[in-house]
Amino acid sequence: MSEVHEVIIAGSGVAGLSAAVYSARADLEPIVIDGNEPGGQLTLTTDVENYLGFPEGVGGTELVMNGREQAERFGAEFHRGLVEAVDTDGEVFDIRLNSGDTFQTKAFIVATGASARTLGVPGEDELMGNGLSTCATCDGAFHRGDDVLVVGGGDSAMEEALFLSKFADSVTVAHRREELRASEIMANRAFENDTIDFRWNTEVTEIHGSAEEGVTGATVVSHPDGHPKEKQADGVDVTEERIDLGGLFYAIGHVPNTRFLEDTPVVLDERGYIQTADSEYETMTQVPGLFAAGDVMDPVYQQAITAGGFGTMASLDAEWWLEDQAAKDRAETVEA
């Protein structure tokens, strides 16, 4: 029979690492499952300037590695793998990884994050974190005086553009249609901002630059009827143009990493984000003993520091829940 752990944490971003530090300091000896993006999205950010305690900024990877070292110092154990399935029916959780390994735990903290949607165009992998970003709040201040491009047409794209307008010389929003998906109030705010311009029926097909220079430009295609990349793939003539840029931001949404929970009683919203239950444990889901932390349950803030806060809350909730369960077991033993 496999060992039953006190706490297992899925995810090794800031939320998971914060939960690991607190759980380890409480002598719960947590196991941390790294996930398919060890370190989370923060590892895609070269410099983090808005995390408390680092007045000169800190590299995203450095911050994550420091957090991992801190968790290991207190006794957390890391295991490489991706959670494929969770059985919530028994007295403990059975967790199966893509490697075939299985674990059992009394409390399970899900901190698997949300992955930003990307375009999959040439230059994307090389320039992510080097002028290409999925978070204006994180990286906008690096683009003072730049001409930047925002890809997207929803509320998040308008929020990114409005935030960037505080720093950039010009902000252009590229949208593949001629009509925004954003709410009227957000669209009007962007329309009324003199720094923001729009390129309708336009899509990015390549990003130019280097890790040393950052983003220097992008190739875009356009067609008056919209969705130009689809038309280009069908052999329809489109207009192609290379534009100079100092930064590029994706604002086309995030996908919470919750597929392994779809066949469980854990409630997900229409986008896949975990919904916590109304209970004395703020981060607990509808499944007793299963907690959520960070971007996997937070579609609004999605900042490193808020993820860390949620990770701390989930760890404390899990600790208190385990103590309450142990107290109940002792009481039942006495009564028997």
N, C-alpha and C positions, 0 to 999 in steps of 0.2 A: 504493500500500500504506500502510495507516495506521501511525502511530507505535506502537512497542511500548514500553510504560511498564515501569518497574521494579516499582512497587507501585501497586495501586489498592485503595482502602478503600471499602467500601459501608457507609454509616451515619455520621451526624454527631453522635451522642450522645457521652457521656464516653468510651466505649470507642473509638469511631472517632477522636475528636479526640486522645486520648492516643496512639493508633497514628500519627496524622498528625504530631504533634509529633516523636515519636522518629524516624519515617521521614524527615521533612524534615531534621532535624538530622544524619541520616546521609547527606545529599545524594542521597536516592533520589527526590526530586521527586514525591511521591505525589499522585495524583488522588483526591479525596474525593467520592463520590457522595452527595448530601445525603439522599436517601430521602424517603418520604412523610410523615415526621415530623421535619423538620429540627431538630436539637438534641436529639431523643429525648424520653423521658418527663420528664426533669428540667425541661423548659420548662413542665410542668404544675404545678410546685411553686413557690409564691411565695417561700418562705424555706427555705434549706438550712442547718441548724445543725450537722450532724454531718460536714461535709467538712473534712478536716484543713487547717489554715492560715487559717481564717476564724473567729476567736473570737467575733465579733459576728454570725456568719451571713452568708449571701450569697443573693441572688435566684437561682433556678434558671436563668432566662434569662440573667442577667448572667454566671453562671459559664460557661455554654455559649458565650456570645459572646466572653468573654475567652479561652476555649480556642481558638475559631476564629481570633481575631486572632493568638494565639500561634503557631498552626500556619501561618498565612499569612505571618507574619514570617519563618519559617524556610524558606519556599518551597513550602508545600502549596498546591495549586490545587483550588478547590471547583467542582463541577458539579451543577446542579440536575437531578434526575431520580430515577427509581425503577428498580432492576434488575429486568428481566423474565425474562432467561434468561442462562445461562452455559454455554458450550461448553467442556468440559474435555478434549476428545479430542486436540487438537493440541499442538504444542510450547509454545504460549502459550495463555492463556485469552482467549476471545472473549466480551465482555460486552455484552449488548444492553439498552438502556434503553427505558422506555415512550415516550420522545420519538422513538425511532427511531435515536438516536445509538448508535454502537458504539465500543468501546474494546478494545485488546489490552494484556495485561500478563503479565509473567513470574510475579509473585506477587500473590495476591488475598487480602485480609483482609476477612472478613464480620463486620461489627459492626452488623447491622441491628436488634438489640434484640428485645424481646417487647412486644407491645401488650396493655395490661390490658383484659380484657373489661368492658364497661359495660352499662347497662340501656337506654340510649336514651330516658330519660324526660324530661319537661319540667324545666328548671332545671339539667340535668346539665352542659351545655356552659358555661353562665355561671358555675357554681359550682365546676367542677373546679379545684383548687388554691386555692380560697377557702372552705375548710371541708369540701369533698368531696375525698377522697383515695383512692388505691389502694395506699398504703404507710403502715402504722401506724408502722413503724420510722423512717420519714422525718419524719412529721408528728404523731405522737402527743403529743409534749411540748408542742405548741401548745394542747392541749385539757385542760390541768389544770383540774379543777373542773367540767368540762362533762358533760352527758349526751350520749353518743354512740351511734350505731347502726352495727352491722356487718352487711353483707349477705353471706350465704354459709352453707354448711353443711359444708365440708370442713376438712381440717387447717389450711389457710392461714387460714381464717376463725377457727378456734380460736386459732391463734397470734396473729392480729391482736387478738382480743378480750383474750387474756391480757396482751399487751403494753400495750394501752390501759388495762387495769385498774390499772396503776401510776400513771396520771395522772388519769383521768376519775373523776367522782363515781359515774357509773353507765355500764355498757356493756350494751346490748341487742343480741342477735344475732337478726336476722330471717331465717328460712329458709322457703322455699316449701313444704316438706313437714313432716311430724311426726317425721321421723327424720333424724339427721345422717348425712352421708357420711364424716365424720371417723373416724379410727382410734379405737379404744376408749380408749386411753391419753390422747389429746388431748381427746376428749370429756369424760372424767372430770375432767381438770384444769379444764376450763371449768365443768362442773357444780359442782365443789367450791369455786369462787371466788365469794365472797359479793357481789362487785361486778358479776358477770355474770348477766344474766337472758336468757330466750329468748322470742321471739314466734314460735310455730309457725304453719305454713300461712299465712304472711304475705309479701307482696311490696310493694315501693315503687313507686308510680305517678307521684309528682311530688316534686321537692325544692324547698324554699322558702328564700328568702334573697336576698342581693345581694352583689356584689363587695365593697362597703364593710362590710356587717354579717357576711358569711360565711353559713354555713348556719344557719337559724333553725328549721327543722322539715322534716317530710316528710309526705306523704299516703301511707297504706298501706291495702291491702285484704287481707282474710282470708276464708277459707272452711274449714270443718272438714274437708273432704276434700282440702285442699291445692291447689296450683297455682291460686290465686285469679284471676290475670290471665287465664288461659286460660278459666276459667269465666265471668268477666265478659265476655270477648269473645264467648262463646257465648250470652249473654243470661241467665246464671244470676245470681241475687241474691247479692251478696257484701257483707260488712261493710266500710265505708269509714270511715277515721278520720284526722284530722290530729294528729300528735304534735310536741311541741317538742323541738328538738335543738340542740346546740352544734357537732356535727360528724357526718359520715357517711363510712363507709369501705366501699369495695367490696373483697370478697375472693372473687371468683368466677372467679379464674384469669387466666392470661396466655396469649396466643397468640404463639409465636415467629414472627418474620417470615422464614420460610424456604421459602415456596412456590416460589420460583424455583430452589430446589435439589432439588426432588422428583424430577426426571428425570435427576439426575446421580448419580455414584457416591458422593457425600457421604452418610454414614450419619446418619440422623435417628432419634431415639427415638420412642416411640409418640405423644408429644405434639408432635413436630416440632422438638425442640431438637437442635442439632448435636452429634454425638458426635466427640470428637477421637480420633486414633489413638494407639496405644502406640508412640511413637517418641522420638528424641532431641530433637525439637522439640515441646514440650509442647502447643502450641496448634494444631498441624497436623492436618488431617483425613486421611482415607484417600486423598485426592487430593493428591499431592505438589505443594507450592507454594500450596495453598489452606488458609488459616488462619481460625480463629474466635475472637471476643473478645466479652466482655460478656454481657448477658442472653440473647443468641441461643443461647448454649451453657451458661448458668448458671441452672438453674431453682431454685436453693437460696438464694443470698445476695441477688442482685438489688439491690445497693446501688451508688450512684454511685462510691464509692471502690474497690470491688472491680471494677467495670466498667473503671475507669481502669487498674487493675493488669493486668487481662487484656489491655487494649489495648496496654499497654507490652510485655507478654510476646509478644503476637502480632507486634508490630513488630520486636522483637529476633530472634524466631524467623525472620521473613521475611528480615531482613538477613543472618543467619547462613546460612540456606538458600541465598540468592542467592550469597553468597560461596563456599559449598561447590560450587554448580553451576558457577560460573565457574572454580574450581580444577580441577574434573573436566574441563571443556571444554579448559582449557589443557593438562592432562596428556594428553588424547586427541590433541590437535594435535601435541604433541611426539612421541608414539609413532608417529603417522602419518608 
